[in-house]
Amino acid sequence: MDERAQTLLRILIDKYIREGQPVGSRTLSRDSGLDLSPATIRNIVADLEELGFVSSPHTSAGRVPTIKGYRFFVDTLIKLTPPKGEDLIRFSQGLTEAGGDPQALALSVSNLLSAVTHLAGIVTVPRRAQTSLRQIEFLPLSGKRVLAILVVNDREVQNKIVDVQRDFSADELRQATNYLNDRFGGHSLSQVRELLLGELKKTRASMNALMIEAIEMAHKVFPDAEPEPEFVMAGETNLMGLEQLGDMDTLKGLFEAFGKQRDLLHLLDQSMRAEGVQIFIGHESGYGLLDNCSIVAAPYAMADDTMGVLGVIGPTRMAYERVIPIVDVTAKLLGRALKSNG
């Protein structure tokens, strides 16, 4: 695509995002400042349509961007607009007021993203840094139950009551505790789960009965999988007044997508593993219910530990030049807030 075509495509998309109306050749001729005849502009626009960057809705003489056009725009043509000073102050104050509570921080940031962009803000609740098992201890309770005490990351203590097959003496539980601490102490909780599964699948001929029972008790303490990170969302109702998402079927599908946390979390997880801002436009998300939407998301980190993802959900016709820097800066501010409260 030559420079003239890129200029016309950028102007067309800018204008369509602002006004929501198909853009005609006459408007492009007036706004481009290029010394081109109307016929030349029409030919360039026709080429853009043939390449799949724009399309003609119905019988309109104007053109609108396609998903391919938006993608080229955000990757190549966009001129980003830094967040306003008052928006930055607003975010800093909101994060300060939320304090160090992870759930409160996530809720505050989702509300701030929604308020500043007038779209829907979404934030996964900060994950803990790598969680390591320091020590496990079993204490006997009545009624074939055992109290498991976990010390995680040196200072966090978790208690869990486990139902067992028989009553254990304090000495038996002490032996089980020593065996498990020697075998699994210092490993992350996800590694402990994998090792336990491996031990359960091994031949039991080489293990005495108490060690087998210790492994089975420990397996009840550590679930098979980490719970999925929760997310909080704010401003969904902002989307109801937008023309592109205005019909009831689209909105119904969209709110259904919001209700399926697993699908959205899978999408956000792609951003968690990436660097910087990620943009999913229309069908790029892979979820049909979000075909009319774009998601602008970024991971946030404390030091070098990625703790979660935040972002904005809106129509494909969103002000990317403004939303992208807001998401980028907010991720950095949230990372700093977690570090200062850590």
URBEL-V758793 format. One record per residue. N is the residue number from 1. PSI is psi in degrees with one decimal (999 if undefined). BURIAL is b if it has 9 or more other ideal C-beta (glycine too) atoms within 8 Angstrom, else e. D_FIRST is the distance of its C-alpha to the first C-alpha in Angstrom with 2 decimals. Layout:
# URBEL-V758793
N | PSI | BURIAL | D_FIRST
N | PSI | BURIAL | D_FIRST
This chain:
# URBEL-V758793
1 | 123.6 | e | 0.00
2 | 175.4 | e | 3.81
3 | -37.5 | e | 6.75
4 | -43.7 | b | 8.17
5 | -39.1 | b | 6.08
6 | -41.9 | b | 6.49
7 | -45.4 | b | 9.99
8 | -37.8 | b | 10.81
9 | -42.3 | b | 10.00
10 | -44.0 | b | 12.10
11 | -42.3 | b | 14.76
12 | -46.2 | b | 14.98
13 | -42.5 | b | 15.58
14 | -47.6 | e | 17.89
15 | -39.6 | b | 19.85
16 | -39.8 | b | 20.17
17 | -40.5 | b | 21.44
18 | -42.1 | e | 23.91
19 | -21.5 | e | 25.19
20 | 15.5 | e | 24.56
21 | 145.2 | e | 24.10
22 | 142.2 | b | 21.39
23 | 125.1 | b | 19.36
24 | 169.4 | b | 19.55
25 | -35.6 | b | 17.88
26 | -42.5 | e | 20.93
27 | -42.8 | b | 20.61
28 | -40.1 | b | 16.98
29 | -41.2 | b | 18.25
30 | -40.1 | e | 21.15
31 | -17.6 | e | 19.59
32 | -30.7 | b | 16.47
33 | 5.8 | e | 18.59
34 | 143.3 | b | 16.13
35 | 73.0 | e | 18.08
36 | 145.1 | b | 16.55
37 | 154.6 | e | 18.73
38 | -36.8 | b | 18.97
39 | -40.8 | e | 18.16
40 | -42.8 | e | 14.81
41 | -42.6 | b | 13.95
42 | -40.0 | b | 15.31
43 | -41.5 | e | 13.21
44 | -42.5 | b | 9.85
45 | -38.8 | b | 11.52
46 | -38.8 | e | 12.75
47 | -41.2 | b | 9.47
48 | -37.3 | b | 8.63
49 | -40.9 | b | 12.18
50 | -33.9 | e | 12.03
51 | -9.3 | e | 9.45
52 | 13.2 | e | 12.02
53 | -24.9 | b | 10.68
54 | 164.4 | b | 13.37
55 | 164.6 | e | 16.63
56 | 114.9 | b | 19.51
57 | 127.3 | e | 22.76
58 | -131.0 | e | 25.78
59 | 13.6 | e | 26.06
60 | 145.6 | e | 24.37
61 | -16.3 | e | 22.32
62 | 173.3 | b | 20.16
63 | 157.0 | b | 17.52
64 | 155.5 | b | 17.73
65 | 148.8 | b | 15.51
66 | 175.7 | b | 15.92
67 | -39.5 | b | 16.78
68 | -38.4 | e | 13.40
69 | -45.2 | b | 11.95
70 | -41.8 | b | 14.73
71 | -44.6 | b | 14.18
72 | -37.4 | b | 10.64
73 | -50.8 | b | 12.27
74 | -26.5 | b | 15.32
75 | -28.6 | e | 13.88
76 | -39.1 | e | 11.36
77 | -16.7 | b | 11.77
78 | 145.3 | b | 15.46
79 | 103.6 | e | 18.20
80 | 144.0 | e | 21.33
81 | 115.5 | e | 24.64
82 | 149.7 | e | 27.72
83 | 149.8 | b | 30.65
84 | 154.1 | e | 33.33
85 | -40.8 | e | 36.53
86 | -30.6 | e | 38.64
87 | -40.8 | b | 36.56
88 | -42.1 | b | 37.12
89 | -41.7 | e | 40.82
90 | -43.6 | b | 41.00
91 | -45.5 | b | 39.64
92 | -43.4 | b | 41.98
93 | -42.5 | e | 44.95
94 | -39.5 | b | 44.17
95 | -36.8 | b | 44.00
96 | -43.4 | e | 47.21
97 | -30.6 | e | 49.03
98 | -20.4 | b | 48.06
99 | -149.0 | e | 49.85
100 | 3.1 | e | 49.65
101 | 119.2 | e | 49.82
102 | -42.9 | b | 46.69
103 | -41.5 | e | 46.89
104 | -39.1 | b | 47.36
105 | -45.8 | b | 44.41
106 | -43.1 | b | 42.10
107 | -42.6 | b | 43.43
108 | -45.3 | b | 43.10
109 | -40.6 | b | 39.48
110 | -39.7 | b | 38.46
111 | -40.2 | b | 40.22
112 | -43.7 | b | 38.63
113 | -43.0 | b | 35.07
114 | -45.3 | b | 35.86
115 | -38.2 | b | 37.49
116 | -35.7 | b | 34.77
117 | -15.4 | b | 31.73
118 | 27.8 | e | 33.70
119 | -162.2 | b | 32.41
120 | 129.1 | b | 34.19
121 | 140.4 | b | 34.89
122 | 135.5 | b | 35.68
123 | 127.5 | b | 37.35
124 | 141.4 | b | 38.99
125 | 133.7 | b | 42.47
126 | 129.8 | b | 42.54
127 | 153.5 | b | 43.56
128 | 155.9 | e | 46.32
129 | 171.3 | e | 45.74
130 | 125.2 | e | 46.87
131 | 118.1 | b | 50.21
132 | 141.6 | b | 52.93
133 | 120.4 | b | 56.36
134 | -39.8 | b | 59.08
135 | 146.4 | e | 62.10
136 | 143.2 | b | 63.34
137 | 139.6 | e | 66.91
138 | 134.9 | b | 68.80
139 | 137.2 | b | 71.80
140 | 139.5 | b | 74.12
141 | 168.5 | e | 74.43
142 | 161.1 | e | 76.83
143 | 42.8 | e | 76.09
144 | 48.5 | e | 74.11
145 | 151.6 | b | 71.42
146 | 138.3 | b | 70.00
147 | 120.5 | b | 68.27
148 | 127.3 | b | 65.29
149 | 119.6 | b | 64.43
150 | 134.8 | b | 61.10
151 | 119.6 | b | 60.35
152 | 134.3 | b | 56.61
153 | 42.1 | b | 54.98
154 | -38.8 | e | 58.44
155 | -17.4 | e | 59.14
156 | 128.8 | e | 57.93
157 | 129.7 | e | 60.62
158 | 138.0 | e | 60.05
159 | 142.9 | e | 62.90
160 | 134.0 | e | 62.91
161 | 129.9 | b | 65.86
162 | 130.8 | b | 65.82
163 | 132.2 | e | 68.03
164 | 172.5 | b | 69.72
165 | -21.7 | e | 72.00
166 | 171.1 | e | 75.12
167 | 134.8 | e | 76.62
168 | 143.5 | b | 75.85
169 | 161.8 | e | 78.15
170 | -36.0 | e | 76.96
171 | -41.3 | e | 77.53
172 | -42.2 | b | 75.38
173 | -31.8 | b | 72.54
174 | -42.3 | e | 72.94
175 | -43.0 | b | 72.59
176 | -42.5 | b | 69.50
177 | -47.3 | b | 68.02
178 | -42.7 | e | 68.70
179 | -47.3 | b | 67.15
180 | -40.3 | b | 63.94
181 | -39.4 | b | 63.51
182 | -36.3 | e | 64.03
183 | -38.2 | e | 61.58
184 | -10.6 | b | 58.78
185 | 137.5 | b | 59.27
186 | -13.2 | e | 56.32
187 | 153.4 | b | 53.70
188 | 158.5 | b | 50.97
189 | -35.0 | b | 51.82
190 | -36.2 | e | 49.12
191 | -39.1 | e | 50.64
192 | -44.2 | b | 54.11
193 | -44.7 | b | 53.08
194 | -43.9 | e | 51.72
195 | -40.0 | b | 54.85
196 | -44.3 | b | 57.11
197 | -40.7 | b | 55.51
198 | -42.7 | e | 55.95
199 | -39.5 | e | 59.58
200 | -28.7 | b | 60.30
201 | -15.1 | e | 59.09
202 | 161.5 | e | 61.20
203 | 139.8 | e | 64.59
204 | 3.0 | e | 67.19
205 | -31.4 | e | 69.92
206 | 1.2 | e | 69.26
207 | 140.2 | b | 69.31
208 | 166.7 | e | 72.36
209 | -40.0 | e | 72.61
210 | -38.2 | b | 72.13
211 | -37.7 | b | 68.87
212 | -44.5 | b | 67.56
213 | -35.2 | b | 68.52
214 | -43.8 | b | 66.89
215 | -44.0 | b | 63.58
216 | -38.4 | b | 63.86
217 | -46.5 | b | 64.69
218 | -35.0 | b | 61.74
219 | -30.8 | b | 59.40
220 | -25.1 | e | 60.49
221 | -38.3 | b | 59.73
222 | 112.4 | b | 56.13
223 | 161.8 | e | 54.05
224 | -24.0 | e | 51.90
225 | 152.3 | e | 48.62
226 | 139.0 | e | 47.42
227 | 141.7 | e | 47.21
228 | 143.0 | e | 43.66
229 | 139.3 | b | 42.63
230 | 158.1 | e | 43.10
231 | 156.5 | b | 40.63
232 | 147.3 | b | 41.31
233 | 142.6 | b | 39.25
234 | 148.7 | b | 39.56
235 | 15.7 | b | 38.20
236 | -33.5 | b | 37.56
237 | -18.9 | e | 39.06
238 | -29.3 | b | 36.32
239 | -17.6 | b | 34.07
240 | -26.0 | b | 36.55
241 | 3.1 | e | 35.76
242 | 134.0 | b | 31.99
243 | -43.0 | e | 30.85
244 | -25.3 | b | 28.41
245 | 19.6 | b | 31.27
246 | -26.4 | b | 34.08
247 | 152.2 | e | 35.53
248 | -36.5 | e | 38.41
249 | -43.6 | e | 37.16
250 | -45.9 | b | 33.99
251 | -40.1 | b | 36.12
252 | -44.5 | e | 38.73
253 | -38.2 | b | 36.28
254 | -46.0 | b | 34.79
255 | -27.3 | b | 38.24
256 | -40.4 | b | 39.18
257 | -39.9 | b | 36.30
258 | -33.3 | b | 37.61
259 | -22.6 | e | 41.03
260 | 82.0 | e | 39.91
261 | -36.4 | b | 39.92
262 | -43.7 | e | 39.38
263 | -46.0 | b | 35.96
264 | -38.7 | b | 34.72
265 | -37.2 | b | 36.32
266 | -41.2 | e | 34.61
267 | -45.3 | b | 31.23
268 | -30.5 | b | 32.27
269 | -30.2 | b | 33.61
270 | -36.2 | b | 30.13
271 | -30.7 | b | 29.42
272 | -33.2 | b | 32.82
273 | -3.4 | e | 31.93
274 | 173.7 | e | 28.63
275 | 137.4 | e | 28.09
276 | -167.3 | e | 26.85
277 | 133.2 | b | 25.33
278 | 140.1 | b | 24.16
279 | 123.4 | b | 22.32
280 | 116.6 | b | 22.90
281 | 120.4 | b | 21.09
282 | -128.2 | b | 22.87
283 | -6.9 | e | 23.66
284 | -22.6 | e | 22.45
285 | -24.0 | b | 26.00
286 | 0.9 | e | 27.49
287 | 117.7 | b | 30.06
288 | -33.3 | e | 30.04
289 | -17.1 | e | 32.00
290 | 17.4 | b | 29.16
291 | -25.6 | b | 26.41
292 | 8.1 | b | 26.31
293 | 160.1 | b | 26.40
294 | 147.7 | b | 24.53
295 | 125.6 | b | 26.45
296 | 115.6 | b | 25.83
297 | 156.7 | b | 28.34
298 | 143.7 | b | 29.53
299 | 150.9 | b | 32.54
300 | 147.1 | b | 35.37
301 | 154.2 | b | 37.75
302 | 114.1 | b | 41.16
303 | -122.3 | e | 41.20
304 | 7.4 | e | 39.40
305 | 116.8 | e | 40.38
306 | 124.5 | e | 37.78
307 | -20.6 | b | 39.86
308 | -168.8 | b | 37.65
309 | 144.1 | b | 34.48
310 | 160.9 | b | 33.81
311 | -173.1 | b | 31.13
312 | 138.1 | b | 30.30
313 | 130.5 | b | 29.82
314 | -173.3 | b | 28.47
315 | 161.0 | b | 26.38
316 | -28.1 | b | 22.66
317 | 69.5 | e | 22.52
318 | 162.7 | b | 23.86
319 | 76.3 | e | 23.39
320 | -37.8 | b | 21.56
321 | -24.2 | b | 21.41
322 | -40.5 | b | 25.21
323 | -41.5 | b | 26.15
324 | -50.2 | b | 24.45
325 | -34.1 | b | 26.43
326 | -45.5 | b | 29.56
327 | -43.5 | b | 29.51
328 | -50.6 | b | 28.88
329 | -40.1 | b | 31.71
330 | -39.5 | b | 34.04
331 | -41.9 | b | 33.83
332 | -41.9 | b | 34.88
333 | -40.0 | b | 37.65
334 | -39.3 | b | 39.01
335 | -43.6 | b | 39.12
336 | -40.4 | e | 41.09
337 | -41.2 | b | 43.41
338 | -38.6 | b | 44.24
339 | -42.8 | b | 44.91
340 | -25.5 | e | 47.22
341 | -8.7 | e | 49.08
342 | 999 | e | 49.22
